[in-house]
């Protein structure tokens, strides 16, 4: 669930995988299924040109090749519900054997998916989940705990002993990012004893984030810490902090190449990094086993599996331990 207009393009799929971007890629109404009877798995995400999802696709393609399924990836460059809904409806019309789905709004897709899930076909969700819990499994980062734990470490490592804290995030409908914001807030309030200002809801709009942080700086001369829960908000927050870099600590979520460069250039002090490759790999492995009959949905007892995360700083960004957490669309560089 990331925003980054700078991130572009992504490695072409192997012969076992078909990749399409945007609505044009979803215009076909032909039924899914390979001529040779190979099971077909569809994967739908927002922000299909981004590095987070690029890394997820790399993991999905690797698993699809191992499992011998035909993986068809489609998505939209943006993250709006309407755009992804159109893509999803077109994909569902092809009647795939299994569906991998990532959404930014946990409520909006429930009704659309009911006809699909009611047939007994499996739905696995990397990096998200549905509010009606109709997925077989969600494989994602623990958004609340990662932000909670990161907040405590940042306060300690960067010696934030006083001042106010601002959190810049997406709209309340995004449950994943709300959990990030709440986790960071709760750690700061209950453990660090600092005052947390009201959440600033900017979506992924960098301009709005910049304005929100600039306004908070003007109204709160003791602003000491800013947490941005997505890439667009982070870019804008860094701009809004501006010449106060020496007095305000900035923590972001995700590690796109642009963010990592900003981290090295002092635009961020720390980044919370996820494991998109692992999410893609594990979710595709699971759904492949389900569509091939090697596993049954009824036997999957864990509705949520949490992927590892890491706190990335200028001090550790170049280490081997952190390398797997840096997002890239180059499948030769991620695992």
BELURCOR-V160154 format. One record per residue. N is the residue number from 1. RES is the residue in one small letter. PHI is phi in radians with two decimals (none if undefined). Layout:
N|RES|PHI ; N|RES|PHI
This chain:
1|x|none ; 2|x|-2.31 ; 3|x|-2.22 ; 4|x|-2.85 ; 5|x|-1.10 ; 6|x|-1.29 ; 7|x|-1.36 ; 8|x|-2.42 ; 9|x|0.92 ; 10|x|-2.90 ; 11|x|-0.94 ; 12|x|-1.12 ; 13|x|-1.32 ; 14|x|-1.30 ; 15|x|-1.10 ; 16|x|-1.47 ; 17|x|-2.25 ; 18|x|-1.94 ; 19|x|-2.07 ; 20|x|-2.32 ; 21|x|-1.91 ; 22|x|1.31 ; 23|x|-1.21 ; 24|x|-1.04 ; 25|x|-1.25 ; 26|x|-1.97 ; 27|x|-1.40 ; 28|x|-1.29 ; 29|x|-1.89 ; 30|x|-1.19 ; 31|x|-1.32 ; 32|x|-1.27 ; 33|x|2.07 ; 34|x|-1.42 ; 35|x|-0.98 ; 36|x|-1.53 ; 37|x|1.51 ; 38|x|-1.12 ; 39|x|-1.03 ; 40|x|-1.91 ; 41|x|-2.06 ; 42|x|-1.74 ; 43|x|-2.21 ; 44|x|-2.18 ; 45|x|-2.45 ; 46|x|-1.45 ; 47|x|0.75 ; 48|x|-1.21 ; 49|x|-1.66 ; 50|x|-1.48 ; 51|x|-1.24 ; 52|x|-1.05 ; 53|x|-1.26 ; 54|x|-1.04 ; 55|x|-1.15 ; 56|x|-1.11 ; 57|x|-1.07 ; 58|x|-1.03 ; 59|x|-1.13 ; 60|x|-1.13 ; 61|x|-1.14 ; 62|x|-1.08 ; 63|x|-1.20 ; 64|x|-1.08 ; 65|x|-1.13 ; 66|x|-1.13 ; 67|x|-1.51 ; 68|x|1.28 ; 69|x|-2.01 ; 70|x|-1.61 ; 71|x|-1.70 ; 72|x|-2.05 ; 73|x|-1.80 ; 74|x|-2.48 ; 75|x|-2.99 ; 76|x|-2.19 ; 77|x|-1.10 ; 78|x|-1.63 ; 79|x|-2.14 ; 80|x|-1.27 ; 81|x|-1.09 ; 82|x|-1.04 ; 83|x|-1.12 ; 84|x|-1.23 ; 85|x|-1.06 ; 86|x|-1.11 ; 87|x|-1.09 ; 88|x|-1.06 ; 89|x|-1.09 ; 90|x|-1.15 ; 91|x|-1.17 ; 92|x|-1.08 ; 93|x|-1.14 ; 94|x|-1.47 ; 95|x|0.94 ; 96|x|-1.17 ; 97|x|-1.25 ; 98|x|-2.54 ; 99|x|-2.29 ; 100|x|-1.86 ; 101|x|-2.45 ; 102|x|-2.12 ; 103|x|-2.27 ; 104|x|-1.67 ; 105|x|-1.95 ; 106|x|-1.41 ; 107|x|-1.88 ; 108|x|-1.16 ; 109|x|-1.77 ; 110|x|-0.98 ; 111|x|-1.17 ; 112|x|-1.09 ; 113|x|-1.52 ; 114|x|-1.00 ; 115|x|-1.05 ; 116|x|-1.28 ; 117|x|-1.18 ; 118|x|-1.20 ; 119|x|-1.38 ; 120|x|1.63 ; 121|x|-1.25 ; 122|x|-1.42 ; 123|x|-2.14 ; 124|x|-2.10 ; 125|x|-2.16 ; 126|x|-1.34 ; 127|x|1.16 ; 128|x|-2.92 ; 129|x|-2.82 ; 130|x|-1.80 ; 131|x|-1.17 ; 132|x|-1.54 ; 133|x|1.07 ; 134|x|-1.45 ; 135|x|-1.32 ; 136|x|-1.16 ; 137|x|-2.74 ; 138|x|-1.95 ; 139|x|-2.05 ; 140|x|-2.76 ; 141|x|-1.32 ; 142|x|-1.34 ; 143|x|-1.07 ; 144|x|-1.17 ; 145|x|-1.20 ; 146|x|-1.07 ; 147|x|-1.25 ; 148|x|-1.07 ; 149|x|-1.15 ; 150|x|-1.13 ; 151|x|-1.04 ; 152|x|-1.12 ; 153|x|-1.19 ; 154|x|-1.12 ; 155|x|-1.05 ; 156|x|-1.26 ; 157|x|-1.17 ; 158|x|-1.75 ; 159|x|0.95 ; 160|x|-1.55 ; 161|x|-1.77 ; 162|x|-2.71 ; 163|x|1.77 ; 164|x|-1.82 ; 165|x|-2.17 ; 166|x|-2.05 ; 167|x|-2.07 ; 168|x|-1.97 ; 169|x|-2.57 ; 170|x|-1.46 ; 171|x|-1.12 ; 172|x|-1.01 ; 173|x|-1.16 ; 174|x|-1.57 ; 175|x|-1.13 ; 176|x|-1.11 ; 177|x|-1.29 ; 178|x|-1.10 ; 179|x|-1.11 ; 180|x|-1.05 ; 181|x|-1.09 ; 182|x|-1.22 ; 183|x|-1.10 ; 184|x|-1.12 ; 185|x|-1.04 ; 186|x|-1.13 ; 187|x|-1.13 ; 188|x|-1.14 ; 189|x|-1.27 ; 190|x|-1.54 ; 191|x|-1.87 ; 192|x|-1.65 ; 193|x|1.23 ; 194|x|-1.68 ; 195|x|-1.43 ; 196|x|-1.85 ; 197|x|-1.25 ; 198|x|-1.07 ; 199|x|-0.97 ; 200|x|-1.88 ; 201|x|-1.63 ; 202|x|-2.11 ; 203|x|1.13 ; 204|x|-2.04 ; 205|x|-1.46 ; 206|x|-1.11 ; 207|x|-1.14 ; 208|x|-1.15 ; 209|x|-1.13 ; 210|x|-1.04 ; 211|x|-1.14 ; 212|x|-1.08 ; 213|x|-1.23 ; 214|x|-1.06 ; 215|x|-1.14 ; 216|x|-1.12 ; 217|x|-1.08 ; 218|x|-1.14 ; 219|x|-1.50 ; 220|x|-2.36 ; 221|x|-1.14 ; 222|x|-1.77 ; 223|x|-1.06 ; 224|x|-2.06 ; 225|x|-2.61 ; 226|x|-2.15 ; 227|x|-2.08 ; 228|x|-1.93 ; 229|x|-1.62 ; 230|x|-2.60 ; 231|x|-1.16 ; 232|x|-1.07 ; 233|x|-1.11 ; 234|x|-1.18 ; 235|x|-1.06 ; 236|x|-1.19 ; 237|x|-1.10 ; 238|x|-1.06 ; 239|x|-1.17 ; 240|x|-1.18 ; 241|x|-1.17 ; 242|x|0.90 ; 243|x|-1.37 ; 244|x|-1.69 ; 245|x|-0.96 ; 246|x|-1.29 ; 247|x|-1.97 ; 248|x|-2.09 ; 249|x|-1.49 ; 250|x|-2.06 ; 251|x|-2.02 ; 252|x|-2.07 ; 253|x|-2.07 ; 254|x|1.60 ; 255|x|-2.39 ; 256|x|-1.14 ; 257|x|-1.06 ; 258|x|-1.13 ; 259|x|-1.14 ; 260|x|-1.10 ; 261|x|-1.14 ; 262|x|-1.15 ; 263|x|-1.05 ; 264|x|-1.16 ; 265|x|-1.68 ; 266|x|1.38 ; 267|x|-1.36 ; 268|x|-2.21 ; 269|x|-1.73 ; 270|x|-2.75 ; 271|x|-2.30 ; 272|x|-1.58 ; 273|x|-1.85 ; 274|x|-1.77 ; 275|x|-2.14 ; 276|x|-1.10 ; 277|x|-1.05 ; 278|x|-1.11 ; 279|x|-1.06 ; 280|x|-1.12 ; 281|x|-1.14 ; 282|x|-1.22 ; 283|x|-1.20 ; 284|x|-1.24 ; 285|x|-1.05 ; 286|x|-1.12 ; 287|x|-1.19 ; 288|x|-1.12 ; 289|x|-1.13 ; 290|x|-1.23 ; 291|x|-1.26 ; 292|x|-1.53 ; 293|x|1.43 ; 294|x|-1.35 ; 295|x|-2.36 ; 296|x|-1.98 ; 297|x|-1.00 ; 298|x|-1.12 ; 299|x|-1.54 ; 300|x|-1.49 ; 301|x|-1.60 ; 302|x|-1.59 ; 303|x|-1.29 ; 304|x|-2.33 ; 305|x|-2.14 ; 306|x|-1.63 ; 307|x|-1.60 ; 308|x|-1.21 ; 309|x|-2.42 ; 310|x|-2.57 ; 311|x|-1.69 ; 312|x|-1.81 ; 313|x|-2.27 ; 314|x|-1.06 ; 315|x|-1.30 ; 316|x|-2.03 ; 317|x|-1.05 ; 318|x|-1.64 ; 319|x|-1.52 ; 320|x|-1.13 ; 321|x|-1.15 ; 322|x|-1.56 ; 323|x|-0.86 ; 324|x|-1.15 ; 325|x|-1.68 ; 326|x|-1.68 ; 327|x|-1.29 ; 328|x|-2.74 ; 329|x|-1.60 ; 330|x|-1.51 ; 331|x|-1.13 ; 332|x|-1.35 ; 333|x|-1.94 ; 334|x|-2.34 ; 335|x|-2.80
